[in-house]
Amino acid sequence: MKYKKVFITGGAGFVGSNIALNLKRDYSALEIVVLDNLVRKGSELNLPRLRAEGISFIKGDVRNLEDIQSVRGFDLLIECSAEPSVSAGYTTSPKYVVDTNLFGAINCLEACRTEKADFIFLSTSRVYPIEALSVLPLKEDDLRFDIDSSRLSAGLSAKGISEQFPLSGYRSFYGASKLSAEMFIEEYAKAYGLSTVIDRFGVIAGPWQMGKIDQGVITLWAAYHYFKKNLKYIGFNGKQVRDVLHIQDAYSLIKSQLEDISKYQGGIYNVGGGLENSVSLRQLTGLCQKITGNTLNIQTDDQARFADIPYYVTDYSKLENLCRFRPKFSIEKTVSDIFEWIRDNEDVLKNILL
Ligand SMILES: NC(=O)c1ccc[n+]([C@@H]2O[C@H](COP(=O)([O-])OP(=O)(O)OC[C@H]3O[C@@H](n4cnc5c(N)ncnc54)[C@H](O)[C@@H]3O)[C@@H](O)[C@H]2O)c1
């Protein structure tokens, strides 16, 4: 592995901290610096975990170029900071989500330009437009939606959504800020010869995700089952489907990108758990019941939440063809790992997850 010093923005968050800790375990000589403004409730819990492994932490904000430029001498930046909620900016101003996700990413690119560092960007499946995803050809049974494979179209196969899916239409401030950042990444790569990789992740889940009502649904569902709190299916009668990628599978991909960035550079990749690790909320309820033994009385609200979609499953064929990417962790394992983490940290987590 060629890198000597890795800078992880948003590195106290779920994905950033997991990447930092895994990298330190796999490459003990690697210097890792993490920057985060700790806006995400619960991200402060990761600071002692990072410190214990010798990972440096800087309290800073990606919206301030000086904060990012205070870190020098890195040869790779992994941009994991974000306002990651698809509903961000709708009831108030979109300024925070745009300033962080777009201008923050551009600040990171600026730092990479001056440091001549490589850049890996955590993008999202939410770059694909909401309206097009809302009218996918679906069939339904008692538990979930599935693709009607007799009515496929560009970017839509029986496996799910690929990089070929059309991009026109509104997509939420979150999705738009990420897609705009992707465009600037391509500009920086072309103009300054930066090595860049864009990974469009679907739902990532696992221990240390501080799930909340508008982001981190797998943890939220697990926590409410564990603590026996009421839940509600909001829209789609609980049949909405997502594929889920275990954080360790996300890390394994990032690790292979560090090992050989030339193979991935300049590319945009859909990454997710795939059809084999997809669940509806109703199926997730079944899994949570099986693991905890707790059965909740779950109400149904017919009115879908703004920007919610009935179905998103990642077609990761492009990555599979490139590097034999294939998730190793099943959805059952992901959910049981989350329960184990909640049980081991029950006292502190009940103040954060409920
Ligand atoms: N978790 C998922 O399911 C998922 C799916 C697709 C893409 N992603 C992307 O992965 C990345 C990491 O997401 P996550 O799940 O770890 O979210 P997270 O909220 O746990 O982590 C993001 C971190 O960024 C920090 N942050 C927010 N605004 C900041 C700012 N202005 N300056 C500095 N730090 C700031 C937060 O405090 C938090 O610690 C994001 O870019 C997100 O869009 C996540």
The ligand as a MOL file (V3000), in Angstrom:
LIG
                    3D

  0  0  0     0  0            999 V3000
M  V30 BEGIN CTAB
M  V30 COUNTS 44 48 0 0 0
M  V30 BEGIN ATOM
M  V30 1 N -24.4910 5.5800 6.1090 0
M  V30 2 C -25.0400 5.3710 4.9370 0
M  V30 3 O -25.9710 4.5670 4.8000 0
M  V30 4 C -24.5160 6.0980 3.7210 0
M  V30 5 C -25.0440 5.7360 2.4690 0
M  V30 6 C -24.5770 6.4000 1.3370 0
M  V30 7 C -23.6110 7.3690 1.4560 0
M  V30 8 N -23.1330 7.7110 2.6830 0 CHG=1
M  V30 9 C -22.1370 8.7580 2.7530 0
M  V30 10 O -21.0700 8.3360 3.5630 0
M  V30 11 C -20.5170 9.4400 4.2570 0
M  V30 12 C -20.4910 9.1450 5.7250 0
M  V30 13 O -21.8290 8.9910 6.2040 0
M  V30 14 P -22.1090 8.4600 7.6580 0
M  V30 15 O -23.1680 7.4500 7.5630 0
M  V30 16 O -20.8360 8.1240 8.3280 0 CHG=-1
M  V30 17 O -22.7390 9.7640 8.3320 0
M  V30 18 P -22.3980 10.3580 9.7780 0
M  V30 19 O -23.3890 11.4450 10.0080 0
M  V30 20 O -22.2990 9.2700 10.7820 0
M  V30 21 O -20.9490 10.9670 9.5600 0
M  V30 22 C -20.7240 12.2010 8.9650 0
M  V30 23 C -19.7930 12.9910 9.8690 0
M  V30 24 O -19.5870 14.2590 9.2690 0
M  V30 25 C -19.5450 15.2210 10.3180 0
M  V30 26 N -19.8750 16.5150 9.7240 0
M  V30 27 C -21.0680 16.9880 9.3150 0
M  V30 28 N -20.9580 18.2360 8.8550 0
M  V30 29 C -19.6400 18.5520 8.9460 0
M  V30 30 C -18.8940 19.7190 8.6220 0
M  V30 31 N -19.4690 20.7990 8.0910 0
M  V30 32 N -17.5610 19.7080 8.8800 0
M  V30 33 C -16.9430 18.6240 9.4340 0
M  V30 34 N -17.6170 17.5040 9.7670 0
M  V30 35 C -18.9510 17.4730 9.5120 0
M  V30 36 C -20.5590 14.7300 11.3360 0
M  V30 37 O -20.3100 15.2360 12.6380 0
M  V30 38 C -20.3820 13.2180 11.2680 0
M  V30 39 O -19.4870 12.7750 12.2540 0
M  V30 40 C -21.3800 10.6480 3.8930 0
M  V30 41 O -20.7780 11.3490 2.8600 0
M  V30 42 C -22.6610 10.0250 3.4090 0
M  V30 43 O -23.3040 10.8690 2.4790 0
M  V30 44 C -23.5650 7.0970 3.8130 0
M  V30 END ATOM
M  V30 BEGIN BOND
M  V30 1 1 1 2
M  V30 2 2 2 3
M  V30 3 1 2 4
M  V30 4 1 4 5
M  V30 5 2 4 44
M  V30 6 2 5 6
M  V30 7 1 6 7
M  V30 8 2 7 8
M  V30 9 1 8 9
M  V30 10 1 8 44
M  V30 11 1 9 10
M  V30 12 1 9 42
M  V30 13 1 10 11
M  V30 14 1 11 12
M  V30 15 1 11 40
M  V30 16 1 12 13
M  V30 17 1 13 14
M  V30 18 2 14 15
M  V30 19 1 14 16
M  V30 20 1 14 17
M  V30 21 1 17 18
M  V30 22 2 18 19
M  V30 23 1 18 20
M  V30 24 1 18 21
M  V30 25 1 21 22
M  V30 26 1 22 23
M  V30 27 1 23 24
M  V30 28 1 23 38
M  V30 29 1 24 25
M  V30 30 1 25 26
M  V30 31 1 25 36
M  V30 32 1 26 27
M  V30 33 1 26 35
M  V30 34 2 27 28
M  V30 35 1 28 29
M  V30 36 1 29 30
M  V30 37 2 29 35
M  V30 38 1 30 31
M  V30 39 2 30 32
M  V30 40 1 32 33
M  V30 41 2 33 34
M  V30 42 1 34 35
M  V30 43 1 36 37
M  V30 44 1 36 38
M  V30 45 1 38 39
M  V30 46 1 40 41
M  V30 47 1 40 42
M  V30 48 1 42 43
M  V30 END BOND
M  V30 END CTAB
M  END
